Amino acid sequence: MEEDKILVNIRNAILMKSPPGANITGVEFEGPKIVIYSRNPVVFFEKNESSIKEIVKTIKKRVVIRGDPEVRKNEDETVEIIKQIVPPEAGITSIFFDEISGVVEIEAEKPGYVIGKEGQTLRRILAETLWHPRVVRTPPIHSATIAQTRSLFRSRREERLRFLRELGQRIHRNPIFKNVYVRMISLGGFQEVGRSAILVQTPESNILLDAGIKPSGNRHDEFPHFDLPEFNVDDLDAVVITHAHLDHCGALPYLYKYGYKGPVYTTEPTMYLMKLLQEDYLKIAEKSGRPLPYTLREITDALIHTYPLGYGEVTDIAPDVRLTLYPAGHILGSAMAHIHIGQGLI
């Protein structure tokens, strides 16, 4: 298969640029990133991480280094090592192990203490445990929405990892068409307030920018024009949500109801707020006696397929499209979406 050939080429390039003694045991797609499994991941971080920089420069992809399952410390020992390395000021509230991907998620009141100066503490955790540490902040006030979302990701981690690997194969495929054009189609939000949705088409990709509803609309004009001949949910490669107001994200679960299985790109705060507002939208519709356009199941499906991005993080979302989110200053987590198509048409 073409995807296998691409992964083989990437693996060969990584092996050529890897430092001596890395003992690489696997290379996998994981969404937009390439994950390298090594029996000795520490060597990648020597000499100012020069080997990682060379690999990234060669394959032009984001790279994550993780320890091979056979060399990782057991969970109890890892917890003790983390508590010894991380100062008590960090306020660690929980430690979760994802044995499938090799990630240890550390939830702390003050993540900066877990990260350390220039990431030194994280690198030390990786070096001494061979688990890849990921830090998340403990909300200062308990949030059921955040707790439920994190619990969902943990309980369905096998499904999510399978989705990310399939997504990586779609993103990193070779472009088929030589000619390049960009087409933008308004599905809603033009000359009206609400149901914002813009379909961006290239020869290779179909990207949907926002999927909102018109909260004040009736049943017939509440949703974007998903019935236009240019739109086919089966051809959709990605959805980008700029912020969590319902006029920009309220129709997202509706896409999953009718067969969309692809990724959603947004910021982490928007991911949480979307869940909160979409569930509230269903409660209001139910109390008003209106037919429900989707259910909690579709909201959950959208969450499982969400890939949160940080501001300024350049990310491949299709073979010919890169996305970068920038602060918009609208609401918490709101973003301006910069889409880089081909060699820079947009």
N, C-alpha and C positions, 0 to 999 in steps of 0.2 A: 504494500500500500504506500501511497505517496507520503502519508503522515509518518510512517515508519522510516522512510528514507530521510525525511527531514530531521527526525530525531537522531538517526544514526550519524548524519553529518554534523549536527550540533554536538553529539557525544564525542565524536572524533576530534572536533576542534577543541573541546574542553580538555580532553586527555592530552593533547599536544601542549596546551598552555598551563596545565596543572603543575604545581611544584613537586619535586621528588618526595616520595613517601606519602603522598596524599591517599593512595590506595582507594581509588574511587570504585564503589560497588554498584552505583546506579545513577541514572540521569532521567528525570521525569518532567513532563509538562505539568504545571499547576496553575491553570488560568494563564495570565500574561507572563508568569514567571517560569524560569527554569530552575528546578531543584536538583542539587548535586548531593548525593549521599556518599559519605566518605568514612573510612575506618579511622582516619586521622585528620579531622577537620581543622585542627589547630594550625596546621602548616599554612593554610590559606590566609591566615591573619598575620603572618610574619612579614617582615620587611615592608611595613606600611601598607599591607594588603595589596602589594604590587601584582600578585598572581591573579587575584580577583579582578583587578582593573584591566589586566590583559585579556582575561576571558570575556568580560563585558564588552571591551573594545572590539574583540574579534567577532563575537556572535551577535552583538548589538541587541541583547536581551537583558532583562533584569534577572539576577542570579541570587539564589538562596543556598547557603551551605548548611547541611544537617548531618548528624552522626548516623552511621549505620546501626540498625537495630541490635546487632550482635555485640556492639561495643558500648552501648549506653549503660549508665549506672542504673541500678534498680530504683524504683520510685521512692522508697523509704530513705535510701541513702542520698538520693538527689535532693529531697526535701531538707535533710539535715545540712547538706552542703550549701544550698541556697540560703538557709537561715544564718549560716556562718558567714557567708560572703556579703549578703545584703545587710546594711545597718538597720537597727530597730526603728529608726526614724521613718523608714519607708512605710511602715504600717501595713505589712502584708496581711490580707484578709483571706485569701484562698490561693491554692496552687492546684492546677488541673493538668493532667497528663493526657495527651493525645498520642497513644502508642502507635497509631497507624501512620501518622505523618512525622512523628518524632519531635513534636512541639510541646514545650511545657509553658502553660499560660499562667503568668503570675499577676494576680490582681492585688493592687496596692493603693493606699490612700495618697501616697506621694511617689508617683512612678519615676521621678527624676533620680531618686536614691537607688532605684533598681537598675536604671540605665547606666548611671555613673558618668563621669566626665568623658565626653567623646565616645561613649559606649563601652568604656573599659570594664564595668561590672558585668554587662551582658556577655562580653567576650570571655571573661573569666568563668562565668557560669557554663558557657559552652565548652570551654577547655577542660573543666574539671568534672562535668557530668556527661558531656557529649549529647545533651538534649539542646535543641534550639529554643532559646527563651523568647517569649513574646509577652510584652507588658501591657496591661489594661488598667485603667484608673477605676478605683472604687468610688461610686458616686457619693458625694458628701451627704446627700439626703437619699434614703433608699428609693429606688425607682423600680417599680414592678415591670415596666416596659423593658428597661435595660436588662434586668435579671432574667426575664422570660426569653429575650432574644439570645442572650449568651447561653442560657440553658438549652435552647433550641439548637444552636450551632454545635454544642457539645454532644447532645443526645443523637443528632443525625449526622455526625461527622463522617461516617462512611459514605453516606449518600452525597454529602457535600464534596468530599474529596473525589469521588467518582465523577461528579459534575465538573469540577475544576480541571480534571485531566482530559475529559472530553472537550471542554472549552479550549484548552491549550492546543489541542490538535486542530480545531477550527481556526483559531487565531493565527497559528504559525504555518498554515498551509501556503503553498506558493501561489501567487496571483495567476489567474488564467488569462485575463484580457490585457493586451498591450495598450490599447487606447484608454485615455483617462478623461472623465467628465464628472461633473457634480450637478446633481438635480435636487432641488428643494421643493417639497410639496407640503402645503398647509393642510393639515387635517383638522385644525381648530385653533382658536385664539387670535385670528386675524379679523380686524374690524368687528371685534366682539370682546367681551370680558369673560374669561373662563375657557375651559377645555383646551388648554394650550397643548399642541402636539405638532411637531414638524418632522416630516420624514426626509432624511438625507440619503440620497441614492448615489452610488458609484457603480461602475461596471461589476465590481466585486461584492459590494456590501450594501446593506440596508440598515441604517441607524435611526432610531426614533428618539428625538429630543423631547422629553417630557410626555406625560400621558395623563392629562388632567380632566376634570369634569367641570360642568357649569353648575355650581351649587344652587343657583337661583332658577335654573332651567327646568323645563318639564321633561317628562319621560322621553320625548322624541328628540330633543336637542341637548340633552345633558352630556352625552359622550361625544368624543371626536368622530370625524367621518371615517371610521374604520371600514365603511362599506365602499370606499372609492376603489376603482379598479387598480390603481397604482399600489394599494396596500394589500399585502398578504402576510398574515401572521407567521406562516411557515417559512417565509423568506427572510424574516427579521433576524439580524445578527446580534443586535445589542439595543438596550434602552438606556438612555442617560437621563437621570432626574436631577434638575438643578436645585430644587428646594422642596420643602415638605408641605406647602400649601396645597389644598385639595384641587385647585384649578391647574396644578402642575403634576400631581401624583395620584389623584383620586381614581383614575381609570386603570392604573397599573395592574391590580389583581384581576381585572376584567380580561386582560390579555392572557393571563395564565388559565383562566376559566375556558378560553377557547383555543388552547393548545400551544401557547408560547412556552418554550422550555429553555430559553436563552438567558444571558446574564443581565443584571441591572447594575449600572455604575452610578455611584453617588458618594457623598461624604458620610462618615460614620454618624454624626449627629442627625443628618437627614434620614438615615436608615431607621433610627429609633423613632423619630418624630412621625415618619410615614406610617409606621405600625400603629402608633397612638391615634393619629387622625383618621386613618382608614377604618379602624375599629369603631371610633366614635361616629363616623359617618354611617356605618351599618346600624348602630344603636338608634340613631335619630331616624333613619329610614324605617326601621322596624316599628318604632313608637308612632310614626306618622301613618302607618298602615300602607306604606308603599312597597312594591315588589323589590326584593333585594337583588341588586345587579351581580353580586358575588357573595361569597361566604368567608368565614374565618379561614377555611382551608386554603383558599386562593391567596389570602394575605400571607399566610405561612409559606406557601410556595414561592411567593415573590421574595420573602425574606431569605429563604434558603438559597436562592439564586442571586442574591445581592453581593456585589464585590465592592466593599468600601474603599475609597481612595483618599489619600491626603492631598492637601493643597500643593500645587506645583509638581505633582508626581506624574511624569510622562508615562503613559500606559498604552500598549498595543491592545486595541479592542477588535480589530479585524486585520486581514492581511495587508490592507492599504490604508488603514486609519489608526491614528494615535490620538488619545484624548488627554488633555490636561485641564484640571479644575483649578480655578482661582477664586479667592474670596470676593463675594458680591456685596456684602454688607447689608443684605436685605433682612433675613432672619437667621437664627442660629443654624449653621451648616450650609447656608445658601452659597451657590457657586456660579461663576461664569464658566461656560464650557468652551474651550479652545479645541477645535478639531483640525488635525493636521492630516490632509489627504494626499496620498502619493508623495510627490516631491515638494508639496507645499502649496497646493491650489487654494486651500482655505486656512 
